[in-house]
Amino acid sequence: MTSLKSSPAIDGQDFPLSVRNIAAQNSLLPPISIIELMNIQPEVPDETPNEAPNETPEGITRTILLKKHTPYQGHIPYVGQLSGQGILQSIQVPDSFTVSSIRFIKSGYGSEDCGNPEATVGVESGATIGTQKLLEIFESLQLPIYFLACVVGTSAPANVYISATFLAN
């Protein structure tokens, strides 16, 4: 997908370049639900190849791949998973030139809700969220964790990486 250079009007309103604009330009893409996400999970690796988890007294940190899923209509979702056994402690979105933030979709919502602030928790590029915000997204912090998110930025990259820290049981 090429970079988007304009900010089209949606429902008579102008919006800054965002996932909502990407969806408007790709209006034939269907939404994805958490059930569909769980059905495609085997295709999504949970960490980058050749990268060993980093273990500290605060927990184990892994790099998680969020892979773009191209649906038939709606917002472009990114899906990923953190497998294993443990309790999720934090998520960090690394600094990026193309991704200004990632909107994690709360449990019970789907990719069609990416533009709904009640259905998402946004994490800015370079920021970290802890258990309080994570509990707004996920019903449980017990691994495995399935990620469903939308990207806000200048383009829709094929992959986005985040770091997740968890305590092993």
C-alpha positions in Angstrom: 0.0 0.0 0.0 1.4 3.4 -0.8 1.4 6.4 1.5 -1.8 8.4 1.8 -1.3 12.0 0.9 -4.7 13.5 1.5 -7.3 13.8 4.2 -10.6 12.9 2.6 -13.9 14.0 4.1 -15.9 11.2 5.8 -19.5 11.8 6.6 -19.0 15.5 5.8 -16.1 15.9 8.3 -12.4 16.2 7.6 -10.1 13.9 9.6 -6.3 13.9 9.9 -4.5 11.0 8.2 -5.5 7.9 10.2 -6.8 4.4 10.1 -10.2 5.9 9.4 -8.9 7.5 6.2 -7.3 4.3 5.2 -10.6 2.5 5.7 -12.4 5.2 3.7 -10.1 4.6 0.8 -10.4 0.8 1.1 -14.2 0.7 1.7 -14.5 -2.9 0.5 -12.5 -4.4 3.4 -14.7 -6.3 6.0 -14.2 -5.9 9.7 -12.5 -8.6 11.7 -13.6 -9.8 15.1 -11.6 -11.4 18.0 -13.1 -14.7 17.0 -11.8 -14.4 13.5 -8.4 -13.3 15.0 -8.2 -16.4 17.0 -9.0 -18.5 13.9 -6.0 -16.9 12.0 -3.6 -17.0 14.9 -1.4 -19.9 13.6 -0.3 -17.7 10.7 1.0 -15.0 12.9 4.3 -15.5 14.7 4.5 -14.3 18.2 8.0 -12.9 18.2 10.6 -11.9 15.6 12.8 -14.6 14.2 16.2 -15.1 15.8 15.4 -12.8 18.8 15.6 -14.4 22.2 13.4 -13.1 24.9 15.1 -10.7 27.4 14.6 -11.9 31.0 15.0 -9.4 33.9 13.7 -9.4 37.5 10.8 -7.3 36.2 9.8 -10.0 33.8 10.5 -11.5 30.3 10.3 -9.1 27.4 9.5 -10.3 23.9 9.2 -8.5 20.6 5.7 -9.2 19.2 4.9 -9.0 15.5 1.5 -7.4 14.6 0.8 -8.4 11.1 -1.5 -6.5 8.7 -4.6 -8.5 7.9 -6.2 -7.4 4.7 -10.0 -7.8 5.1 -12.6 -7.2 2.4 -13.9 -3.9 3.9 -13.5 -1.6 6.9 -10.5 -0.7 8.9 -7.2 -2.4 8.4 -6.5 -4.5 11.5 -3.2 -5.8 12.7 -3.1 -9.1 14.6 -0.6 -10.9 16.7 -0.2 -13.1 19.8 1.9 -13.5 22.8 2.0 -17.2 23.6 3.4 -19.1 26.6 2.4 -19.1 30.2 2.5 -16.0 32.4 0.9 -12.7 33.2 1.2 -9.7 30.9 2.7 -6.7 32.7 3.3 -4.0 30.0 3.3 -3.2 26.3 5.7 -0.7 24.7 5.2 0.8 21.2 8.6 1.7 19.9 9.4 5.1 18.4 8.5 5.2 14.7 8.6 7.6 11.8 5.5 6.0 10.1 3.4 5.0 13.1 2.3 7.8 15.4 0.2 5.4 17.6 -1.4 2.0 17.8 -5.0 1.7 18.9 -5.5 -1.6 20.7 -9.1 -2.8 20.3 -10.8 -3.7 23.6 -12.3 -7.2 24.1 -15.8 -7.4 22.7 -15.2 -5.0 19.9 -13.9 -5.6 16.3 -11.8 -3.8 13.7 -14.9 -1.8 12.6 -14.6 0.0 15.9 -11.1 1.4 15.3 -12.4 5.0 15.1 -14.4 4.6 18.3 -12.5 5.9 21.3 -14.7 3.9 23.6 -13.6 0.7 21.9 -9.9 1.3 21.8 -6.9 2.2 23.9 -4.3 4.3 22.1 -0.6 4.0 22.8 1.6 6.7 21.3 4.9 5.9 19.5 7.6 5.5 22.2 5.1 5.0 25.1 4.5 2.1 27.5 1.3 1.1 29.2 1.0 -1.1 32.3 -1.5 -3.4 33.9 -4.2 -0.8 34.6 -4.5 0.2 30.9 -4.0 -3.4 29.7 -7.1 -4.5 31.8 -9.1 -1.9 29.8 -8.1 -3.8 26.6 -8.1 -7.5 27.7 -10.5 -9.4 29.9 -7.5 -11.2 31.4 -3.8 -10.7 31.4 -3.1 -14.4 31.5 -1.1 -15.6 28.5 -1.8 -16.4 25.7 -2.8 -12.9 24.7 -4.3 -12.1 21.2 -3.7 -8.6 19.9 -6.1 -6.8 17.6 -5.1 -3.3 16.8 -5.2 -0.5 14.2 -2.3 1.8 13.3 -2.4 5.6 13.1 0.3 7.0 10.9 1.5 8.1 7.5 1.1 4.6 5.9 -0.2 1.1 6.6 3.0 -0.9 7.0 2.8 -4.7 6.5 4.1 -5.4 10.0 4.3 -3.4 13.2 6.5 -4.6 16.2 5.7 -4.0 19.9 7.5 -5.2 23.0 5.5 -7.1 25.7 6.8 -7.8 29.2 5.2 -10.6 31.2 5.9 -12.6 34.4 6.3 -16.3 33.9 4.2 -18.7 36.0 
